[in-house]
Structures are given as C-alpha cells and as structure tokens.
Amino acid sequence: MEWGNENIIEIRDLYMTFGEKEVLKGINLEVKKGEIIGYIGPNGAGKSTTVKIMLGLIEGYNGEIKIFGESINKGIIEYKRKIGYVPETAEIYDSLTAEEYLTFVGELYGLSSDKVEDKAKRLMKIFGIESAYNSRISSYSKGMKQKIVIISSLIHNPDILFLDEPLSGLDANTVMIVKEILSKLAKRGKTIFYSSHIMEVVEKISSRIVLLNNGEIVADGSFEDLKNTCSEGSLEQIFNQLTGFNNHENIAEEFVSIIEEGENHERI
C-alpha cells in the first residue's frame, strides 16, 4: 500500500561534535510513512549518534529534526509515546520477571496492566517463550532476552520503530518471523529505521538504503538504485566500494599467517 508523501522524519543540516571529533557533518534526510530505511555504515560513521539524537538521548547538536511534523529541538517528549527502540546492547532489568518488565514498559507508554499482560502473554507465546513469563530475565538465554526486548519495543504499537542489530542472538526461525513482522508493519504504514552490519538482511528487507560514511551520507536510494550507480553487485560489495574498504582479503591473509606461525613443530 502506498502512503503518499507524508514525511514522518525530517533532518536538516545535522551536525554533532564530541570534543574535537566531528561525528555528523551535515546530515539531511527525509523519511516517509511506511518506509523501511536500512541505515548502514562502518563503525564510527555516526549511525547510532543519529538515532540517539532522534530519540532525545543526546543533546548538544546543531540542526533541526522534525518527527511527526514537530521539531524535537523544542524539548517536546510526547512523540516518544509513538516510537519504539531496540538498541544494539539493551539495558534490560534482568532482576525482574518478564511480567514485571513488560508491565513496567507498557505502563510507561500508557497501557493498562491488564492490557499489557494480555498482549505480552500472547506475543511471548508466538515467540515460544510463554512458559518463562514469570521467570526472572536473568535466567534467560541471549535469544530469549532479545525476544523480550523486541516485544517491549512493539507492545504499544508505535508508528516509528528504531532497530539497531535487532536480530542478534535469535535463532533462524525467529529471524524469519521478525523479518516478516517488519514487512507487515511497513505495509500498515509503520516507519522502520533499521541499522545493521548484516548486509544480506538489510538488502532484503529495506525499501530504501542510506549509507553513512565518516559522518556524511554517501548513498541514498533503493538497492536497485545503488546497483545502478555502482559497478558492484551485492550490497556488501557496494558498501565496500563506497566506503573505500577493499583490502579485506589481504587483512585476512595476514591474520591467518600470524596464527600459523610456529606450526613447523610436531603436533601432539
């Protein structure tokens, strides 16, 4: 379904400096309703900084950001009720049970405890972890914790979802389910801002890919658009071409040669 030209996110001339390091160097970006944005780039490119500024977690930037048509520079926080966030490393209160944690999160977003309990139990059942509803999260595996984080980001039905490596620790079946969930959410008009180093996933799920390098946007378009402007084929190859990283084979060869040093002695 097409959602028209409604801008859900607008970023104008966004600059951010930490100390003497300029992390963002004039980011300009418009994101429309129903888009899945693959926001990619090398470590240190400024991806997480961009997202945390939009979430209101980082201040001291220059530029303007509008979310749902309202400038967040004014210090408004109401927009946060309509967004969800899966950070790369989630600070989850693992001394709580899933019931306690999801109730806490749901009530922060204005849901009643009864509504949270009903939705949480059904969502956990879909992910196959309903039996752990009353268990402390500290007893969960990494994958189970990630499922709880994903549920907590979606339980209030947000209009924008920010995802930073959301598939970390998930089994193959759950990865397929989550990718399909994201596709269905986008078709319902939800906007998804997806950041990951797994290029294959970004390539498959994104309706639009934004490549950030050294604090600047160096590519913006669909995967087909990027293929047409680059000589390479896969998104990983395009990524390497646009970021100037093309010596991975030499680095790997050097690494292997180092670990093989001294292998002339007889193995026991």
RAFENUR-V461413 format. One record per pair of residues at least 4 apart in sequence whose C-alpha atoms are under 8 Angstrom apart, sorted by the first residue. I is the first residue (numbers start at 1). GAP is how many residues later the second one is. D is the distance in Angstrom with one decimal. If there is no record, write none. Layout:
I:GAP:D
I:GAP:D
This chain:
1:186:5.9
1:187:7.7
2:32:7.9
3:29:8.0
3:30:6.1
3:31:6.5
3:186:6.7
4:28:8.0
4:29:7.7
5:27:6.3
5:28:7.7
6:26:5.5
6:27:6.0
7:23:6.3
7:24:5.6
7:25:4.4
7:26:6.4
7:61:7.4
7:62:7.4
8:22:7.7
8:23:5.8
8:24:5.3
8:25:5.7
8:58:7.8
8:59:5.7
8:60:4.9
8:61:6.7
8:183:7.7
9:20:7.8
9:21:5.7
9:22:5.0
9:23:6.9
9:56:7.4
9:57:5.7
9:58:4.7
9:59:6.5
9:60:7.4
10:18:7.7
10:19:5.9
10:20:4.6
10:21:6.5
10:54:8.0
10:55:5.6
10:56:5.0
10:57:6.5
10:59:7.9
11:16:6.8
11:17:5.2
11:18:5.0
11:19:6.3
11:52:7.6
11:53:5.9
11:54:4.6
11:55:6.6
12:14:7.6
12:15:6.5
12:16:4.8
12:17:6.8
12:51:5.7
12:52:5.1
12:53:6.4
13:12:7.9
13:13:4.4
13:14:5.3
13:15:5.5
13:49:7.4
13:50:4.9
13:51:6.9
14:10:6.6
14:11:6.8
14:12:4.7
14:13:4.8
14:14:6.8
14:47:7.0
14:48:5.7
14:49:4.4
14:50:6.6
14:51:7.9
15:7:7.6
15:8:7.4
15:9:4.8
15:10:5.0
15:11:5.1
15:12:6.9
15:46:5.8
15:47:5.0
15:48:6.3
16:6:6.0
16:7:5.6
16:8:4.9
16:9:7.1
16:44:7.2
16:45:4.8
16:46:6.4
17:4:5.5
17:5:4.3
17:6:5.5
17:7:7.0
17:44:7.3
18:4:6.4
18:5:6.9
22:193:7.6
23:21:7.8
23:22:7.1
23:23:5.7
23:26:7.9
23:191:7.2
23:192:5.3
24:22:6.1
24:26:7.8
24:190:7.7
24:191:4.2
24:192:6.5
25:190:5.2
25:191:5.7
26:189:7.8
26:190:6.8
27:188:7.7
27:189:6.2
27:190:6.6
31:4:7.0
31:6:7.8
32:159:7.3
33:156:5.7
33:157:6.4
33:158:5.4
34:151:8.0
34:152:4.7
34:153:6.4
34:154:7.1
34:155:4.2
34:156:4.9
34:157:4.6
34:158:7.4
35:151:6.3
35:154:7.9
35:155:7.5
35:156:5.2
35:157:6.3
35:171:7.9
35:172:6.1
35:173:7.2
36:150:6.7
36:155:6.1
36:156:4.6
36:157:6.0
36:158:6.9
36:169:7.3
36:170:5.0
36:171:5.2
36:172:6.3
37:155:6.1
37:156:4.9
37:157:5.8
37:169:5.6
37:170:6.4
37:171:5.1
37:172:5.6
37:173:6.9
38:155:6.4
38:156:4.9
38:157:5.9
38:158:7.7
38:164:5.7
38:165:7.8
38:168:5.4
38:169:7.7
38:170:6.2
38:171:4.5
38:172:6.0
39:8:7.0
39:154:6.7
39:155:5.7
39:156:4.8
39:157:7.4
39:170:6.1
39:171:5.0
39:172:6.1
39:173:7.4
40:7:7.0
40:155:5.7
40:156:6.3
40:157:6.9
40:169:7.5
40:170:6.3
40:171:5.0
40:172:6.1
41:4:5.8
41:5:8.0
41:6:6.9
41:156:7.7
41:170:5.5
41:171:4.8
41:172:5.7
41:198:7.7
42:170:7.7
42:171:6.6
42:201:7.8
44:170:7.2
45:167:6.0
45:168:5.0
45:169:4.7
45:170:5.2
45:171:7.8
46:4:6.2
46:166:7.2
46:167:7.7
46:168:7.2
46:169:5.4
47:4:6.5
47:148:7.5
47:165:7.0
48:4:6.0
48:116:7.9
49:4:6.1
49:9:7.6
50:4:6.5
51:4:6.2
51:111:7.5
52:4:6.2
52:5:5.1
52:6:5.8
53:4:5.7
53:5:4.8
53:6:6.6
53:8:7.9
54:11:7.2
54:18:7.9
55:25:7.3
56:16:7.8
64:7:6.9
64:8:7.9
64:9:6.7
65:6:5.6
65:7:6.0
65:8:6.8
66:4:4.9
66:5:4.2
66:6:5.9
67:4:6.5
67:5:6.9
67:12:7.3
68:11:7.4
71:5:7.8
72:4:5.6
72:5:7.6
77:4:7.9
78:4:7.9
79:4:7.0
80:4:7.9
81:28:5.6
81:77:7.4
82:74:7.9
82:75:7.6
82:76:4.5
82:77:5.4
82:78:6.6
83:75:4.8
83:76:5.9
83:77:4.8
83:78:5.7
83:79:7.6
84:69:4.6
84:70:6.1
84:74:5.7
84:75:7.9
84:76:6.3
84:77:4.7
84:78:6.1
85:68:5.4
85:76:5.9
85:77:4.7
85:78:5.9
86:4:7.1
86:63:6.5
86:64:6.4
86:67:6.3
86:76:6.3
86:77:4.8
86:78:5.9
86:79:7.9
86:80:6.2
87:76:6.4
87:77:5.1
87:78:7.4
87:79:7.5
88:75:7.9
88:76:4.8
88:77:5.4
88:78:7.0
90:59:7.3
92:57:7.7
93:8:7.0
93:44:7.6
94:42:6.4
94:43:4.4
94:44:4.6
95:41:5.9
95:42:6.3
95:43:6.0
96:4:5.8
96:5:5.9
96:40:5.3
96:41:6.1
96:42:7.9
97:4:6.1
97:36:6.8
97:37:5.4
97:38:5.1
97:39:4.0
97:40:5.4
98:4:5.8
98:34:7.3
98:35:5.2
98:36:6.1
98:37:6.7
98:38:6.7
98:39:6.2
98:50:7.3
99:4:6.0
99:18:7.0
99:21:7.7
99:34:5.7
99:35:5.9
100:4:6.1
101:4:6.3
102:4:5.8
102:14:7.0
102:15:8.0
102:18:7.0
102:50:6.1
103:4:6.0
103:10:5.8
103:13:5.8
103:14:6.9
104:4:6.4
105:4:6.7
105:47:6.5
106:4:6.5
106:5:5.3
106:6:7.4
106:7:7.4
106:10:5.9
106:46:7.4
106:49:6.8
106:50:6.5
107:4:4.8
107:5:6.1
107:6:6.7
107:9:7.8
109:47:6.5
111:4:6.3
111:5:6.4
111:45:7.2
112:4:6.3
113:4:6.1
114:4:6.2
115:4:6.2
116:4:5.7
116:39:7.5
117:4:6.0
118:4:6.5
119:4:6.0
119:36:7.1
120:4:6.0
120:31:7.4
120:35:7.3
121:4:6.1
121:9:6.1
121:12:7.1
122:4:6.4
122:8:7.7
123:4:6.5
123:28:7.0
124:4:6.1
124:5:5.2
124:6:4.8
124:9:7.7
124:23:7.9
124:24:7.8
124:27:7.8
125:4:5.7
125:5:4.6
127:20:7.1
127:47:7.2
129:4:7.3
129:15:7.2
132:4:7.9
135:4:7.2
136:4:7.5
137:8:6.9
140:4:5.6
140:5:6.1
141:4:6.3
142:4:6.3
142:27:5.8
142:28:7.9
143:4:6.3
143:25:7.5
143:26:4.6
143:27:4.8
143:28:7.2
144:4:6.4
144:26:7.9
145:4:6.3
146:4:6.2
146:20:7.6
146:21:7.8
146:22:7.2
146:23:6.9
146:24:7.1
147:4:6.2
147:23:7.7
148:4:6.0
149:4:6.3
150:4:6.5
150:16:7.4
151:4:5.7
152:4:8.0
153:5:7.9
153:8:7.6
154:4:6.3
154:7:7.9
158:32:7.6
159:30:7.7
159:31:5.0
159:32:6.3
160:30:5.9
160:31:4.7
160:32:5.8
160:33:7.5
161:29:7.6
161:30:6.3
161:31:4.8
161:32:6.1
162:30:6.1
162:31:4.8
162:32:6.2
163:29:7.5
163:30:6.1
163:31:4.8
163:32:6.0
164:30:6.2
164:31:4.8
164:32:6.1
165:29:7.8
165:30:6.1
165:31:4.8
165:32:7.4
166:30:7.9
167:8:6.2
167:11:7.9
170:4:6.1
170:5:6.1
171:4:6.2
172:4:6.5
173:4:6.4
174:4:6.0
175:4:6.2
176:4:6.3
177:4:6.1
178:4:6.2
179:4:6.4
179:26:7.0
180:4:6.2
181:4:6.1
182:4:6.2
182:10:7.6
183:4:6.4
183:22:7.1
184:4:6.4
185:4:6.6
185:5:5.4
185:6:7.9
186:4:4.7
186:5:6.0
186:6:7.1
194:8:7.7
194:12:8.0
195:7:7.9
196:6:6.9
198:4:6.5
199:4:5.9
199:36:6.1
199:37:5.6
200:4:6.4
200:35:7.1
200:36:7.5
201:4:6.2
202:4:5.6
202:7:7.9
203:6:7.9
203:20:6.5
203:32:6.2
206:16:7.7
206:17:8.0
207:15:5.9
207:16:7.7
208:12:7.2
208:13:5.2
208:14:4.3
208:15:6.8
209:10:7.6
209:11:5.7
209:12:5.4
209:13:5.7
209:14:6.6
210:7:6.9
210:8:7.8
210:9:5.7
210:10:4.5
210:11:6.7
211:6:5.7
211:7:5.8
211:8:5.1
211:9:6.4
211:28:7.7
212:4:5.4
212:5:4.5
212:6:5.9
212:7:7.3
213:4:6.3
213:5:6.4
213:30:6.3
218:24:7.3
219:7:7.3
220:6:7.6
221:4:5.5
221:5:6.3
222:4:6.4
223:4:6.2
223:12:7.3
224:4:6.2
225:4:6.5
226:4:6.2
226:12:7.5
227:4:7.0
227:5:6.7
227:6:6.2
227:7:7.8
227:11:7.4
230:8:6.5
230:11:7.9
231:7:7.8
232:5:5.6
232:6:5.4
232:9:7.5
233:4:6.3
233:5:6.7
234:4:6.3
235:4:5.9
236:4:6.2
237:4:6.2
238:4:6.1
239:4:6.1
240:4:5.8
240:5:4.7
240:6:6.1
241:4:6.4
241:5:6.9
247:4:6.3
248:4:6.1
249:4:6.1
250:4:6.2
251:4:6.2
252:4:6.2
253:4:6.1
254:4:6.3
255:4:6.6
256:4:6.2
257:4:6.4
